[in-house]
Every structure is written in structure tokens, then in C-alpha cells.
Amino acid sequence: MNTTKRIRVIIAKPGLDGHDRGAKVIARALRDAGMEVIYTGLRQTPEQIVETAIQEDADVIGLSSLSGAHLHLFSKVIELLREKKADNIIVIGGGVIPEEDIPELKKMGIAEVFTPGTSTKDIIDFIKSKVL
Amino acid sequence: MNLKQGILDGDKRAVARLISLAENGDPEAFKVIKELFHLTGRAQIIGITGPPGSGKSTLTDKLAKELRKRGNTVGIIAVDPTSPFTGGAILGDRIRMQDLTLDEGVFIRSMGTRGHLGGLSKATHAAIKILDIYGMDYIFVETVGVGQSEVDIVKTADTTILVLVPGLGDDIQALKAGIMEIGDIFVVNKSDREDSDRLVTEIEMMLDLKQGDTTWRPPVIKTIASNNIGIEELLSKAAEHFDFLISSSLLKSKRIDRIESEIISISKERFIDIIYNNPDTSVSIRELSKEIYEKKLDLYSAVDIILNNFNRKGVGLC
């Protein structure tokens, strides 16, 4: 049957910050690159994000954080994915994230961190290189 | 992961993976469904359809919560449009169902239409079967925001709920063929808005004109889904409709109709796949198209060529 695999990406905002324009821009760019983007809305707990990724059989989780709580929230997502044996799902991060935190995020298992100013093409290329 | 064992053990990852495989046309999904087919047919399938912005997701969320209170399990398939230009999609119905995500008795899956017309996705039927095998008591299928002719849901659901909101058109809209004909239950959502009573009257008047089978008169229910108003009444009407289907033997004929249309659509797909992709039977449709463009050939003769070629070599159908 003539269907093919689509890359499925969860775009989620963990924690309490209330702005999601950046996340929506990314979601739209990924859509325009032919991906299926499941947008979960604001103020998600790591538990909700991981459960959504499992039910949606996502290839990638994109986490956006502006609140400064990224180290805590992102690590919780990674931990839960391992617990649920779903750590084949690639996690990327974005938002307001200080340069000095990036090595630590990568060490905990975040595949890549995209800070403000990154071109959406870089994000698309990164996802494609990891999933396809 | 052993998907067959996984779904029988209630592993959500297995369910999720099976739905993806079905969406991608992977034979592994159909193999598992074949083997567990005897477990399908248990759930009540409820379609939720209506124009964009009418509140289908919020309504689905509230209905699912009420059913969970009563101890039932609920599967939800939420379909959103795929871009015809890029093949991508933003699937955003989960935003209205956030509280259900962590509920053990609920499974929500978003699907893009992936080029399928009619308000559903081609793999929706397979996803329904997978959730049915998984043991969900109720399966809600929320269509894309429909216009006037996206009526596939009526062939898919046991009970179709058509959600409307005041202010979308005059009463001639209610007389046209298509969407207005498919409701087993009509919902006027956001009924705190002006003109909701007029909409109810218009729907009732349209129903008065209905000819033919009049054994089930679709009820018209006012809801304000965001405030949880009208939800219990809607559920009791859905139950009433299901009882009616069973007592009148309509459930059986409806489901046999559905199976028939599924056989036809799966056969069509397979056949097209064989003509396009099987090296033994395919002819270059692209080449034929060029010849037709140059008027060396006409459309109908080209189809004869394809079918004759298939007849001569038509082996390897499975």
C-alpha cells in the first residue's frame, strides 16, 4: 500500500512559562518540512509529555523552556523515558538556555539544544539526520 | 517488542506502534489485526463531527471524563488535516484533552488525514480495530473540521454526533445534501451564544421534513462543553441510540455495511498498489500519460491496456 513513514514530533512546553510563540514557529516549520507535529500546549508536566510521546509513537520530543527550569524539567523527561523503556525517542531542547548549561543537558541525554536565533532549517536537518 | 503479545498485555507502546505501522501501510500491523480480529466488535464507536471551531475536542474531552467516572475505558482518535502541499500536519486536538493524558483508562491518538478526503484518515479504520482489540469500551473518532461533504464518519461510527454552533449560515444550509444528513444526534454547542434557539428550531424543522426511515428521530441537544453543560444528557442519548440500533437489528446491518465498504476500499488500494508497484504487472502509467497528452492515445484505451496487461500477468495478488 502506497503510504510512507512520516516523522512524528511532539512539541511541548514543560513547566510554568506562558509564552509559546517560539514553539509554534518551530511547529509550523516542521509541518512545512513534511513532519507530523503534535502540539500539546502550555504548562505540561514531564509525565504528561512522556505519556503523550508514547501514545503518539513520536520519533522526537522538542522541549521548549523560557523559565529557567530547563535543567530540572528536561532531566525529568529523560529519566521518565528511560523508566518507560521509551528512550529510543530523541529529545531536543530550545528556548532561553544559557550556553554554559548546554554541555550538562547533552550529558544527561538531550540530543541537541537550539537557542534563539537558530535557523529552523538547522533543526529540520538535525531531526532528519537522526530519524531517517 | 512483540506487538501481538504487547497489545494483549495492555502495553500502550505496542498499541501506539501498531497504529503507526498501520498508518505507514506496514503489513506487520495487518498481520496482528488478522490474528486478533476475533477480539474486535466489542466497543461502541462514536463519531464526533462538525465544522472547525465548533468544539469537538472539548466535547470529546468532557464525554470521556464522564465515561471514566462511570468506570468505562475510552479510546480517542483525533484526526486533523495534512497539508496537501508538504505532507506535514499540526495535530492539536490534544490541547483540549490534557487532563486525560495520564489516565490509565484512556488512549488518545492524533492522526493526519495524509491525503485522504472525507474527514478521516485512511488508517482510521485500522486504528479503531487496534483500540477495540486493546479493550476500550468506547472509541471516539473526532473528524477533521468538516465542511459539507466530509461524511465518511457515518460509514465508520455506530453513532454519529454532529456538533454545530450558532451563527454559521442560514437555513438553506440545513437543507443541502451532505453533512446535515448524517447526525444520529445533533448538538448545538456554545449554546449560551445568541441565536442558539433559532439554530435548534432550524434543525428541528429540517428533521420534520425527513422522509423514509423515521424510526429514530435524531434528538437536538444544547451543550456548553467548556462548562460541562449538557454532557450527561448527550451521553444518555448516545446510549439510547445504541440500544435502538441493537433492538432494531440496525447495528448488525450497519456493521455489515461498514465491513463491505472496508473490503472495497482495501481491495482498491491493493489493486492500485499492484498496478503501480508490482514489476510483473505494472505498465508505465507515466509513459501512457505522455502518450495521452500527445493525443496518440485516449484515456479509456490506456485503462484497457493496463487492465489487459494485468489480466495476462495478474498473478501474485497476495
Chai-1 contact restraints between the chains, C-beta under 6 A:
chainA,res_idxA,chainB,res_idxB,connection_type,confidence,min_distance_angstrom,max_distance_angstrom,comment,restraint_id
A,M1,B,G25,contact,1.0,0.0,6.0,A-B,restraint_1
A,M1,B,E269,contact,1.0,0.0,6.0,A-B,restraint_2
A,M1,B,D273,contact,1.0,0.0,6.0,A-B,restraint_3
A,N2,B,D273,contact,1.0,0.0,6.0,A-B,restraint_4
A,T3,B,N24,contact,1.0,0.0,6.0,A-B,restraint_5
A,T3,B,G25,contact,1.0,0.0,6.0,A-B,restraint_6
A,K5,B,N24,contact,1.0,0.0,6.0,A-B,restraint_7
A,A27,B,I90,contact,1.0,0.0,6.0,A-B,restraint_8
A,R31,B,G88,contact,1.0,0.0,6.0,A-B,restraint_9
A,R31,B,I90,contact,1.0,0.0,6.0,A-B,restraint_10
A,D32,B,T86,contact,1.0,0.0,6.0,A-B,restraint_11
A,D32,B,G88,contact,1.0,0.0,6.0,A-B,restraint_12
A,G34,B,T86,contact,1.0,0.0,6.0,A-B,restraint_13
A,G34,B,G87,contact,1.0,0.0,6.0,A-B,restraint_14
A,G34,B,G88,contact,1.0,0.0,6.0,A-B,restraint_15
A,M35,B,G88,contact,1.0,0.0,6.0,A-B,restraint_16
A,E36,B,A89,contact,1.0,0.0,6.0,A-B,restraint_17
A,E36,B,G112,contact,1.0,0.0,6.0,A-B,restraint_18
A,V37,B,I90,contact,1.0,0.0,6.0,A-B,restraint_19
A,I38,B,L91,contact,1.0,0.0,6.0,A-B,restraint_20
A,I38,B,S110,contact,1.0,0.0,6.0,A-B,restraint_21
A,Y39,B,I90,contact,1.0,0.0,6.0,A-B,restraint_22
A,Y39,B,G92,contact,1.0,0.0,6.0,A-B,restraint_23
A,T40,B,R94,contact,1.0,0.0,6.0,A-B,restraint_24
A,G41,B,I95,contact,1.0,0.0,6.0,A-B,restraint_25
A,E47,B,L102,contact,1.0,0.0,6.0,A-B,restraint_26
A,Q48,B,T101,contact,1.0,0.0,6.0,A-B,restraint_27
A,E51,B,T101,contact,1.0,0.0,6.0,A-B,restraint_28
A,E51,B,L102,contact,1.0,0.0,6.0,A-B,restraint_29
A,T52,B,T101,contact,1.0,0.0,6.0,A-B,restraint_30
A,I54,B,K12,contact,1.0,0.0,6.0,A-B,restraint_31
A,I54,B,R13,contact,1.0,0.0,6.0,A-B,restraint_32
A,I54,B,A16,contact,1.0,0.0,6.0,A-B,restraint_33
A,Q55,B,A16,contact,1.0,0.0,6.0,A-B,restraint_34
A,Q55,B,F107,contact,1.0,0.0,6.0,A-B,restraint_35
A,Q55,B,I108,contact,1.0,0.0,6.0,A-B,restraint_36
A,D57,B,A16,contact,1.0,0.0,6.0,A-B,restraint_37
A,D57,B,R17,contact,1.0,0.0,6.0,A-B,restraint_38
A,D57,B,S20,contact,1.0,0.0,6.0,A-B,restraint_39
